[in-house]
Amino acid sequence: MRQSKTLIPTLKETPADADATSHKWLLRAGYIRQNFSGVYSFLPLGKKVLDKIEAIIREEMDAIGANEMLMPALQSADLWKETERWDAMGDELIRLKDRHNRDFVLGPTHEEIATSLIRDEVKSYKQLPLTIYQIQTKYRDERRPRFGLLRGREFIMKDAYSFHATDESLDERYQQMYQAYTRIFNRLGLNFRSVIADAGAMGGKDTHEFMALAEIGEDTIAYSSESDYAANIEMAEVLDTYQFSTEEQKELAKVDTPNQKTMQEVADFLEHDLDQGMKSLLFKADDQYVLVVTRGDHEVNEIKLKHHLHANDVELVDEDKTFELMNVGFGSIGPIGVAEDIKVICDYAVKSMANATCGANEEGVHYINVNPTRDLHDTEYADLRFVSEGDPSPDGKGVIKFAKGIEIGQVFKLGRFYAEKLAANYLNQQGKAETLTMGCYGIGVSRTLAAIVEQYHDDRGITWPVHLAPYQVHLLVLNNKPEQRELAEEIYQQLTDAGFDVLFDDRNERAGVKFADSDLIGIPYRITVGKKASEGIVEFKVRQTNEQDECHQGELVDYLNEVLN
């Protein structure tokens, strides 16, 4: 491709709103352009990289017997109301009405459509198991689109859905998908970890996320220092390995703590460490009020609380409602003397505390010398806090460390959640109707492209891996001297005929502009036709390493075959 005949609008300066590294380089190198907040056009270079990512995904999906198809982006609201996700997904859904005032949604995902399709077309166990997938644009009304392709309103996704007669069949497909995803991300050259995750609004259980490691990542990965254990911080288990204090238990007493609202203020006022205090927060879990107690230096993990209570929704109660229910505001509530209709649950760490401090359920008053095994009655204990760096790894190997990650894929065991909601049944060997069980599996294709750039760049631009780059070779001619132009044209034809994918910078631009643009675009190998053109000698440069060498025109094909292989 001649660069003068394609659209590669490079930028000298970084746009003011480009916070993420990938956003900056994809904009400056002419791969994408923003249409409006959270929505982007993929320009020719960007589309070529997308195609290469999608080709790898298709190869691995086809290899495990998944069937590609294409489902509509425009979906009837009726299906979403049947699964109750019309309300559960809230403002993330982009909703619209047609001329007949019927409700529709632009699909953020396709569980409803896929399940209804299989419900209508698959009738017998003989047609199972079956896996379908698509690569398609998805839509979510993000409250705050940011970081370019990493969090947008419109994005490209590979989503797959598997349908089974038995849980054992689903387990087998889940492992096949897990391994396929591992191969995909390895082939893409990403530094990633697969982590235990939460299914969230997708429903179901048993799920892993695939995280590309990057400082811009919005997710925190908790991983073992000595094993392959890894989990999203929301799901990382904290072992109950706390040692009970041998300190003598003192007499429970009340003390005044006027105007001390936060845990740190109380700790400073009473002159003890933060971990000597007990923090109490009131939550509403579905229709039940729950007082959750953690150590003062720990944070309540609402995902763990939700799972422990088997609740659909968990939210922190505001101060006005807390005062209405407990006759006291934030800062002074505690687990002693709580009304019977409010459930009290303590984190495991609380049980081993000795002579601790907690709110006395009187404004500006705290208990001191609280010993949970003595002073808290009929109290339930559970793992309710976020894991901390240095905690023992749940698998017993090493300690927990943290890293930032970008979610690029996720695999779910949905079970019968959607099939039951949408009455998706099949006839078993005895001719009896049974409910299908399901899995779903997603890869954020456009997000993966951005994650690759987060890992492959330097201070001059993108440094694509060879198999993902929009072109293999960038051919530059530095000026319009006849001998340079003639040699460049010969090399372009020579390499094209030999099967190489070449971008030929034939523009009438200064050498500095061409070099800067070439570094921005990040094509793996650069051939520069310059002052030694009359001798048939060109400069050969490797973009990732900046290694440079001279090569004769007659040796180029063999040289490229060697480095590319």
DOMARMAR-830916 format. One record per residue (C-alpha): residue in one letter; x, y, z; residue number from 1. Coordinates in pm, whole numbers, plus 50000, padded with zeros to 5 digits. Layout:
# DOMARMAR-830916
   res    east   north      up     n
     a       X       Y       Z   NUM
...
END
This chain:
# DOMARMAR-830916
   res    east   north      up     n
     m   50000   50000   50000     1
     r   50126   50345   49904     2
     q   50107   50578   50201     3
     s   50001   50865   49975     4
     k   49687   50665   49888     5
     t   49570   50569   50238     6
     l   49436   50750   50546     7
     i   49700   50770   50819     8
     p   49647   51110   50989     9
     t   49933   51122   51241    10
     l   49949   51389   51510    11
     k   50255   51571   51641    12
     e   50099   51648   51980    13
     t   49905   51433   52222    14
     p   49535   51528   52253    15
     a   49453   51676   52592    16
     d   49197   51408   52683    17
     a   49426   51112   52606    18
     d   49508   50984   52956    19
     a   49594   50622   52875    20
     t   49914   50533   52691    21
     s   49722   50325   52436    22
     h   49477   50610   52374    23
     k   49763   50853   52314    24
     w   49954   50638   52067    25
     l   49651   50506   51879    26
     l   49534   50864   51823    27
     r   49875   51006   51736    28
     a   49965   50718   51502    29
     g   49638   50747   51310    30
     y   49475   50417   51412    31
     i   49154   50560   51559    32
     r   48955   50883   51579    33
     q   48693   50981   51835    34
     n   48346   51053   51698    35
     f   48212   51151   52037    36
     s   48271   51048   52397    37
     g   48323   50671   52415    38
     v   48272   50608   52041    39
     y   48557   50569   51790    40
     s   48617   50507   51422    41
     f   48884   50254   51334    42
     l   49092   50399   51053    43
     p   49266   50174   50797    44
     l   49562   50088   51023    45
     g   49334   50013   51318    46
     k   49106   49795   51107    47
     k   49399   49588   50984    48
     v   49514   49516   51340    49
     l   49157   49432   51446    50
     d   49134   49185   51157    51
     k   49451   49010   51271    52
     i   49330   48982   51630    53
     e   48995   48848   51510    54
     a   49166   48594   51283    55
     i   49350   48443   51581    56
     i   49027   48431   51782    57
     r   48842   48262   51496    58
     e   49114   48001   51450    59
     e   49101   47902   51817    60
     m   48720   47906   51835    61
     d   48689   47696   51521    62
     a   48953   47454   51654    63
     i   48727   47360   51949    64
     g   48415   47326   51735    65
     a   48244   47659   51802    66
     n   48015   47781   51523    67
     e   48039   48143   51408    68
     m   47718   48330   51340    69
     l   47586   48686   51368    70
     m   47301   48798   51592    71
     p   47120   49132   51582    72
     a   47249   49429   51782    73
     l   46891   49558   51814    74
     q   46708   49341   52067    75
     s   46351   49331   52189    76
     a   46305   49451   52545    77
     d   46063   49163   52605    78
     l   46347   48911   52636    79
     w   46535   49136   52877    80
     k   46224   49177   53088    81
     e   46179   48799   53098    82
     t   46529   48753   53242    83
     e   46476   49059   53470    84
     r   46793   49221   53339    85
     w   46593   49511   53193    86
     d   46595   49652   53546    87
     a   46905   49479   53687    88
     m   47145   49637   53436    89
     g   47001   49982   53506    90
     d   47139   50281   53322    91
     e   47405   50078   53137    92
     l   47141   49965   52889    93
     i   47094   50188   52585    94
     r   46715   50178   52544    95
     l   46506   50306   52256    96
     k   46154   50288   52114    97
     d   46033   50230   51760    98
     r   45750   50419   51586    99
     h   45497   50187   51751   100
     n   45632   50277   52097   101
     r   45778   49929   52153   102
     d   46087   49903   52374   103
     f   46422   49787   52238   104
     v   46778   49773   52361   105
     l   47112   49796   52181   106
     g   47279   49476   52291   107
     p   47555   49501   52553   108
     t   47569   49120   52537   109
     h   47360   48843   52381   110
     e   47259   48583   52642   111
     e   46890   48655   52586   112
     i   46904   48636   52206   113
     a   47126   48327   52203   114
     t   46911   48142   52456   115
     s   46585   48221   52278   116
     l   46737   48110   51947   117
     i   46848   47772   52083   118
     r   46517   47735   52268   119
     d   46333   47762   51937   120
     e   46571   47555   51723   121
     v   46720   47280   51945   122
     k   46471   47020   52063   123
     s   46663   46701   52142   124
     y   46959   46588   52350   125
     k   47100   46454   52021   126
     q   47172   46815   51914   127
     l   47375   46886   52227   128
     p   47628   47009   52325   129
     l   47634   47307   52092   130
     t   47849   47623   52094   131
     i   47787   47938   51891   132
     y   47992   48257   51877   133
     q   48005   48593   51704   134
     i   48229   48897   51672   135
     q   48011   49205   51687   136
     t   47974   49560   51812   137
     k   47826   49597   52160   138
     y   47675   49901   52335   139
     r   47680   50014   52698   140
     d   47590   50357   52828   141
     e   47903   50408   53036   142
     r   47859   50680   53295   143
     r   48215   50799   53235   144
     p   48378   50674   52914   145
     r   48755   50708   52940   146
     f   49095   50569   52846   147
     g   49006   50549   52478   148
     l   48919   50193   52374   149
     l   48950   50062   52730   150
     r   48615   50198   52845   151
     g   48374   50308   52575   152
     r   48006   50320   52491   153
     e   48056   50117   52173   154
     f   48308   49834   52149   155
     i   48385   49517   51956   156
     m   48343   49188   52137   157
     k   48369   48817   52069   158
     d   48092   48646   52263   159
     a   48025   48272   52266   160
     y   47746   48064   52421   161
     s   47745   47692   52489   162
     f   47438   47477   52557   163
     h   47442   47143   52736   164
     a   47228   46864   52870   165
     t   47446   46805   53177   166
     d   47666   46996   53418   167
     e   47952   46758   53333   168
     s   47929   46859   52968   169
     l   47936   47228   53067   170
     d   48241   47168   53286   171
     e   48421   47007   52992   172
     r   48339   47295   52756   173
     y   48437   47551   53019   174
     q   48784   47397   53040   175
     q   48812   47386   52660   176
     m   48721   47753   52639   177
     y   48959   47839   52922   178
     q   49244   47670   52736   179
     a   49143   47831   52405   180
     y   49149   48175   52568   181
     t   49489   48099   52715   182
     r   49617   48010   52366   183
     i   49461   48323   52214   184
     f   49622   48562   52459   185
     n   49955   48380   52437   186
     r   49942   48407   52057   187
     l   49867   48777   52089   188
     g   50189   48814   52287   189
     l   50021   48952   52599   190
     n   50153   48939   52953   191
     f   49833   48827   53128   192
     r   49693   48632   53422   193
     s   49371   48433   53450   194
     v   49198   48518   53778   195
     i   48903   48398   53984   196
     a   48625   48652   53933   197
     d   48268   48754   54016   198
     a   47991   48689   53764   199
     g   47807   49010   53855   200
     a   47498   49090   53647   201
     m   47573   48800   53410   202
     g   47428   48555   53659   203
     g   47556   48204   53722   204
     k   47870   48102   53907   205
     d   48226   47982   53846   206
     t   48402   48239   53634   207
     h   48754   48345   53544   208
     e   48872   48676   53405   209
     f   49175   48714   53181   210
     m   49372   49024   53279   211
     a   49642   49195   53074   212
     l   49890   49341   53319   213
     a   49914   49719   53286   214
     e   49942   50012   53526   215
     i   49640   50182   53366   216
     g   49426   49877   53456   217
     e   49116   49952   53661   218
     d   49113   49607   53823   219
     t   49344   49493   54100   220
     i   49477   49138   54076   221
     a   49569   48955   54395   222
     y   49826   48686   54314   223
     s   50054   48451   54505   224
     s   50424   48520   54533   225
     e   50499   48148   54497   226
     s   50224   47986   54285   227
     d   49991   48049   53993   228
     y   49700   48148   54222   229
     a   49538   48472   54106   230
     a   49202   48635   54172   231
     n   49028   48965   54122   232
     i   49069   49151   54452   233
     e   48692   49131   54497   234
     m   48708   48751   54501   235
     a   49042   48678   54671   236
     e   48975   48467   54978   237
     v   49121   48562   55317   238
     l   49206   48259   55527   239
     d   49094   48240   55888   240
     t   49447   48207   56027   241
     y   49429   48477   56296   242
     q   49602   48405   56625   243
     f   49414   48482   56947   244
     s   49587   48728   57178   245
     t   49724   48609   57510   246
     e   49657   48956   57651   247
     e   49448   48959   57970   248
     q   49085   49055   57905   249
     k   48996   49385   58073   250
     e   48657   49498   58197   251
     l   48417   49630   57934   252
     a   48359   50005   57979   253
     k   48212   50309   57808   254
     v   48407   50627   57733   255
     d   48303   50960   57584   256
     t   48440   51031   57235   257
     p   48281   51366   57147   258
     n   48287   51467   56777   259
     q   48505   51167   56680   260
     k   48342   51037   56363   261
     t   48599   50832   56172   262
     m   48795   50524   56277   263
     q   49119   50719   56259   264
     e   48980   51005   56471   265
     v   48863   50760   56740   266
     a   49196   50576   56734   267
     d   49388   50902   56773   268
     f   49155   51025   57048   269
     l   49186   50701   57247   270
     e   49556   50670   57162   271
     h   49555   50323   57008   272
     d   49636   50179   56666   273
     l   49373   50162   56393   274
     d   49368   49782   56402   275
     q   49257   49797   56768   276
     g   48920   49942   56664   277
     m   48610   49763   56536   278
     k   48441   49929   56238   279
     s   48064   49882   56202   280
     l   47869   49960   55884   281
     l   47499   49907   55821   282
     f   47397   49748   55490   283
     k   47069   49655   55329   284
     a   47083   49312   55165   285
     d   46766   49274   54960   286
     d   46502   49333   55234   287
     q   46724   49260   55535   288
     y   46938   49502   55736   289
     v   47282   49371   55826   290
     l   47545   49526   56054   291
     v   47889   49428   55924   292
     v   48187   49453   56160   293
     t   48550   49454   56048   294
     r   48879   49547   56208   295
     g   48948   49918   56184   296
     d   49224   49885   55925   297
     h   49018   49658   55697   298
     e   48756   49739   55431   299
     v   48423   49561   55381   300
     n   48410   49365   55054   301
     e   48050   49403   54935   302
     i   48087   49124   54678   303
     k   48183   48877   54951   304
     l   47897   49005   55167   305
     k   47653   48960   54879   306
     h   47770   48604   54815   307
     h   47769   48512   55184   308
     l   47410   48629   55222   309
     h   47303   48491   54880   310
     a   47158   48836   54815   311
     n   47066   48989   54481   312
     d   47153   49341   54591   313
     v   47364   49488   54871   314
     e   47396   49860   54945   315
     l   47537   50073   55225   316
     v   47266   50245   55429   317
     d   47295   50625   55440   318
     e   47335   50815   55768   319
     d   46973   50933   55792   320
     k   46839   50577   55760   321
     t   47107   50450   55999   322
     f   46993   50704   56260   323
     e   46630   50599   56206   324
     l   46712   50229   56260   325
     m   46977   50253   56534   326
     n   46911   50593   56696   327
     v   47269   50695   56630   328
     g   47467   50825   56334   329
     f   47787   50718   56169   330
     g   48090   50692   56395   331
     s   47916   50563   56706   332
     i   47736   50250   56589   333
     g   47857   49912   56711   334
     p   47766   49543   56747   335
     i   47667   49544   57117   336
     g   47298   49590   57197   337
     v   47173   49583   56838   338
     a   46800   49537   56771   339
     e   46697   49176   56704   340
     d   46573   49252   56351   341
     i   46923   49363   56246   342
     k   47159   49076   56168   343
     v   47520   49113   56291   344
     i   47806   48954   56095   345
     c   48172   48996   56184   346
     d   48475   48939   55969   347
     y   48702   48655   56080   348
     a   48966   48905   56194   349
     v   48730   49048   56456   350
     k   48694   48722   56651   351
     s   49057   48718   56767   352
     m   49067   49085   56878   353
     a   49136   49162   57242   354
     n   49042   49471   57445   355
     a   48921   49644   57131   356
     t   48713   49959   57077   357
     c   48371   49986   56911   358
     g   48079   50225   56891   359
     a   47837   50205   57187   360
     n   47524   50297   56987   361
     e   47513   50624   57180   362
     e   47613   50949   57013   363
     g   47974   51036   57100   364
     v   48028   50723   57311   365
     h   48244   50414   57254   366
     y   48307   50088   57431   367
     i   48664   50002   57524   368
     n   48802   49661   57623   369
     v   48568   49475   57388   370
     n   48649   49104   57362   371
     p   48429   48948   57093   372
     t   48425   48593   57233   373
     r   48301   48738   57564   374
     d   48097   49043   57464   375
     l   47940   48958   57129   376
     h   47664   48698   57155   377
     d   47517   48479   56878   378
     t   47743   48652   56628   379
     e   47816   48507   56286   380
     y   48171   48517   56145   381
     a   48272   48508   55778   382
     d   48534   48625   55529   383
     l   48401   48974   55457   384
     r   48704   49193   55391   385
     f   48928   49277   55098   386
     v   49252   49082   55092   387
     s   49567   49283   55171   388
     e   49918   49255   55034   389
     g   50117   49025   55259   390
     d   49817   48809   55357   391
     p   49877   48433   55319   392
     s   49783   48307   54973   393
     p   49457   48105   54984   394
     d   49634   47805   54830   395
     g   49884   47802   55116   396
     k   50179   47894   54894   397
     g   50348   48228   54951   398
     v   50182   48559   55026   399
     i   49950   48788   54833   400
     k   50087   49057   54604   401
     f   49892   49311   54396   402
     a   49911   49408   54029   403
     k   49691   49621   53803   404
     g   49514   49458   53511   405
     i   49289   49527   53213   406
     e   49007   49276   53176   407
     i   49030   49139   52820   408
     g   48826   48821   52851   409
     q   48599   48626   53082   410
     v   48450   48276   53090   411
     f   48131   48197   53285   412
     k   47935   47893   53389   413
     l   47587   48040   53367   414
     g   47412   47717   53462   415
     r   47034   47725   53413   416
     f   46977   48092   53499   417
     y   46878   48208   53148   418
     a   46732   47877   53032   419
     e   46487   47874   53323   420
     k   46390   48237   53270   421
     l   46329   48181   52898   422
     a   46194   47823   52918   423
     a   46475   47678   52707   424
     n   46423   47303   52729   425
     y   46523   46990   52539   426
     l   46390   46633   52533   427
     n   46612   46378   52707   428
     q   46656   46013   52606   429
     q   46327   45924   52774   430
     g   46143   46199   52586   431
     k   46107   46412   52899   432
     a   46160   46788   52888   433
     e   46462   46915   53083   434
     t   46619   47259   53119   435
     l   46936   47339   52927   436
     t   47250   47443   53112   437
     m   47473   47715   52966   438
     g   47812   47875   52954   439
     c   47913   48209   52804   440
     y   48256   48334   52705   441
     g   48362   48687   52603   442
     i   48669   48863   52466   443
     g   48683   49241   52435   444
     v   48841   49263   52090   445
     s   48885   49640   52070   446
     r   48990   49651   52435   447
     t   49248   49378   52364   448
     l   49393   49594   52087   449
     a   49440   49875   52338   450
     a   49589   49636   52595   451
     i   49847   49523   52340   452
     v   49952   49886   52285   453
     e   49974   49936   52663   454
     q   50237   49662   52666   455
     y   50405   49732   52330   456
     h   50526   50091   52302   457
     d   50821   50315   52375   458
     d   50868   50692   52400   459
     r   50833   50734   52022   460
     g   50525   50528   51947   461
     i   50387   50174   51911   462
     t   50614   49868   51879   463
     w   50381   49603   51732   464
     p   50460   49232   51745   465
     v   50521   49120   51384   466
     h   50209   48902   51354   467
     l   49975   49183   51467   468
     a   50127   49484   51292   469
     p   49919   49643   51015   470
     y   50215   49587   50777   471
     q   50532   49384   50808   472
     v   50761   49637   50639   473
     h   50766   50015   50620   474
     l   50954   50130   50309   475
     l   51072   50493   50316   476
     v   51219   50693   50028   477
     l   51384   51005   50169   478
     n   51361   51238   49871   479
     n   51266   51253   49507   480
     k   51610   51208   49356   481
     p   51569   50982   49052   482
     e   51802   50706   49177   483
     q   51625   50691   49516   484
     r   51277   50693   49367   485
     e   51370   50427   49112   486
     l   51526   50193   49371   487
     a   51234   50240   49611   488
     e   50984   50151   49338   489
     e   51187   49840   49250   490
     i   51205   49728   49613   491
     y   50833   49789   49665   492
     q   50750   49569   49369   493
     q   51013   49310   49467   494
     l   50883   49272   49824   495
     t   50518   49278   49721   496
     d   50579   49005   49463   497
     a   50758   48800   49732   498
     g   50442   48812   49948   499
     f   50542   49071   50205   500
     d   50288   49321   50336   501
     v   50451   49660   50271   502
     l   50353   50019   50348   503
     f   50545   50240   50104   504
     d   50595   50597   50226   505
     d   50603   50768   49888   506
     r   50480   51103   50021   507
     n   50650   51430   49933   508
     e   50752   51497   50296   509
     r   51074   51579   50476   510
     a   51286   51289   50601   511
     g   51227   51390   50965   512
     v   50850   51372   50921   513
     k   50875   51028   50762   514
     f   51099   50893   51038   515
     a   50874   51033   51312   516
     d   50561   50890   51150   517
     s   50727   50553   51103   518
     d   50817   50535   51471   519
     l   50463   50636   51568   520
     i   50297   50373   51347   521
     g   50528   50102   51480   522
     i   50566   49867   51181   523
     p   50824   49604   51286   524
     y   51082   49648   51006   525
     r   51181   49967   50828   526
     i   51372   49991   50502   527
     t   51506   50336   50417   528
     v   51621   50425   50068   529
     g   51869   50710   50105   530
     k   52210   50835   49999   531
     k   52348   50493   49895   532
     a   52064   50424   49653   533
     s   52299   50442   49354   534
     e   52487   50142   49502   535
     g   52165   49948   49567   536
     i   52224   49971   49942   537
     v   51947   50053   50192   538
     e   51921   50090   50569   539
     f   51733   49818   50758   540
     k   51594   49892   51107   541
     v   51412   49678   51366   542
     r   51147   49893   51537   543
     q   51134   49713   51874   544
     t   51510   49702   51933   545
     n   51625   49997   51719   546
     e   51895   49772   51566   547
     q   52016   49909   51232   548
     d   52210   49752   50947   549
     e   52280   49806   50580   550
     c   52158   49561   50321   551
     h   52183   49530   49946   552
     q   51863   49522   49745   553
     g   51940   49172   49618   554
     e   51959   49037   49974   555
     l   51638   49193   50107   556
     v   51400   48903   50044   557
     d   51626   48646   50209   558
     y   51703   48889   50492   559
     l   51334   48952   50563   560
     n   51247   48584   50541   561
     e   51516   48514   50800   562
     v   51407   48780   51051   563
     l   51036   48712   51006   564
     n   51085   48343   51070   565
END
